[in-house]
Amino acid sequence: MEECYSIQGEGKHTGKAAYFIRIGGCDVGCLWCDVKESWDASI
């Protein structure tokens, strides 16, 4: 799992503070997901 604070860089919330959580082994497979590597828990 990876967590970080950052500034939102796109969409209607551009420039606002954001808290991101990336979880390994996600089995949802959302079409909009930008971290397809997270789908494989062995990585």
VENQUI-V147257 format. One record per residue. N is the residue number from 1. RES is the residue in one small letter. PSI is psi in radians with two decimals (999 if undefined). OMEGA is omega in whole degrees, -180 to 180 (none if undefined). D_LAST is the distance of its C-alpha to the last C-alpha in Angstrom with 1 decimal. Layout:
BEGIN
n: <N	N>
res: <RES	RES>
psi: <PSI	PSI>
omega: <OMEGA	OMEGA>
d_last: <D_LAST	D_LAST>
END
This chain:
BEGIN
n: <1	2	3	4	5	6	7	8	9	10	11	12	13	14	15	16	17	18	19	20	21	22	23	24	25	26	27	28	29	30	31	32	33	34	35	36	37	38	39	40	41	42	43>
res: <m	e	e	c	y	s	i	q	g	e	g	k	h	t	g	k	a	a	y	f	i	r	i	g	g	c	d	v	g	c	l	w	c	d	v	k	e	s	w	d	a	s	i>
psi: <2.48	2.36	2.49	2.66	2.51	-3.10	2.28	2.29	0.00	2.85	-2.97	-0.20	0.30	2.30	-0.14	2.65	2.49	2.64	2.08	2.44	2.14	2.23	2.22	2.56	0.39	2.31	0.21	-0.84	0.77	2.41	-0.54	-0.07	2.26	0.09	1.15	-0.42	-0.43	-0.23	-0.38	1.90	-0.30	-0.18	999>
omega: <178	179	176	171	179	174	180	-174	-179	178	-175	180	179	178	180	177	-179	176	-176	176	176	-176	177	177	178	-180	-178	178	179	-179	-177	-177	180	-178	-177	177	-179	-180	-178	-176	-179	-180	none>
d_last: <11.1	12.8	16.5	19.1	22.6	23.7	26.4	26.0	26.3	27.2	29.2	32.1	30.6	30.2	31.1	30.6	28.4	25.1	22.5	19.0	16.3	12.7	11.1	7.6	8.4	11.5	13.6	16.4	15.7	18.4	19.9	20.2	16.6	15.8	12.0	11.1	7.4	7.6	8.8	6.0	5.5	3.8	0.0>
END
